[in-house]
Amino acid sequence: MEIDSISSGKKGENLKLSVKNIYEINVEKIAAELGKSVIQNVVLLGILAAIGGFPVERKYIIESIKENFSPKFINSNIKAFEKGCESLSLCKVY
């Protein structure tokens, strides 16, 4: 779903009344730049952690990645998480 289609027209106005901010972030592109489209979910987790008000501190998420992922996937998932956190400052907010 495109953000532009959400943010324009009556549906967009209703959505703006329901939420504080709408963030436009191309998670698929970020994951592809990291070389693995399957890490989109970890990129999203990083974005959520960076928005604020997320119930788990970043350091605990990274600790959990280290404890729960296979050793060969730890670094790529930590990079995906960090890239998600960084991407929030670069995104368009409606």
C-alpha positions in Angstrom: 0.0 0.0 0.0 1.4 3.4 -0.9 1.5 6.1 1.7 0.4 8.7 -0.9 -2.8 6.8 -1.4 -3.5 6.7 2.3 -2.6 10.3 3.0 -4.8 11.8 0.3 -8.6 12.0 0.2 -11.1 11.2 2.9 -9.5 8.0 4.0 -6.2 9.9 4.6 -8.0 12.6 6.6 -9.7 9.9 8.8 -6.3 8.2 9.3 -4.7 11.4 10.3 -7.4 11.9 13.0 -6.6 8.4 14.4 -2.8 8.4 14.5 -0.2 11.0 15.6 2.2 10.5 12.7 2.4 8.5 9.5 6.0 7.4 8.5 7.0 6.7 5.0 9.9 4.2 5.0 10.8 1.8 2.3 11.7 -1.3 4.4 12.0 -3.5 1.4 14.7 -1.2 -0.1 16.6 -1.0 3.2 16.6 -4.8 3.5 17.8 -5.2 -0.1 20.6 -2.7 0.5 21.7 -5.0 3.3 21.6 -7.9 0.9 18.8 -9.9 2.4 15.1 -9.2 1.8 14.2 -11.7 4.6 15.4 -9.3 7.3 12.6 -6.7 6.6 10.9 -7.7 9.9 14.1 -6.8 11.9 14.3 -3.5 10.1 10.7 -2.8 11.1 11.6 -3.7 14.7 14.4 -1.1 14.6 12.0 1.5 13.3 9.5 0.7 16.1 12.2 0.9 18.7 13.3 4.3 17.4 9.8 5.8 17.3 9.7 6.1 21.1 7.4 4.5 23.6 8.4 1.0 22.6 8.4 -1.2 25.7 11.8 -2.8 25.2 15.1 -0.9 25.2 17.3 -1.2 22.1 20.1 -2.9 24.1 17.8 -5.7 25.1 16.6 -6.2 21.6 20.2 -6.5 20.4 20.9 -8.9 23.3 18.0 -11.0 22.3 19.2 -11.2 18.7 22.5 -12.4 19.9 20.9 -15.0 22.1 18.2 -16.3 19.7 19.6 -16.2 16.2 22.0 -18.6 14.6 25.6 -17.3 14.8 25.8 -16.9 11.1 22.8 -14.5 11.1 23.5 -12.4 14.2 25.6 -9.7 12.5 23.2 -9.2 9.6 20.2 -9.0 11.9 21.9 -6.5 14.2 22.8 -4.4 11.2 19.2 -4.6 10.0 17.9 -3.5 13.4 20.4 -0.6 13.6 19.5 0.5 10.0 15.9 0.5 11.0 16.6 2.7 14.0 18.7 5.1 11.8 16.1 5.2 9.0 13.5 6.9 11.2 15.5 10.1 11.2 15.6 10.0 7.4 11.9 9.3 6.6 9.1 11.5 5.6 6.5 12.2 8.3 2.9 13.1 7.4 
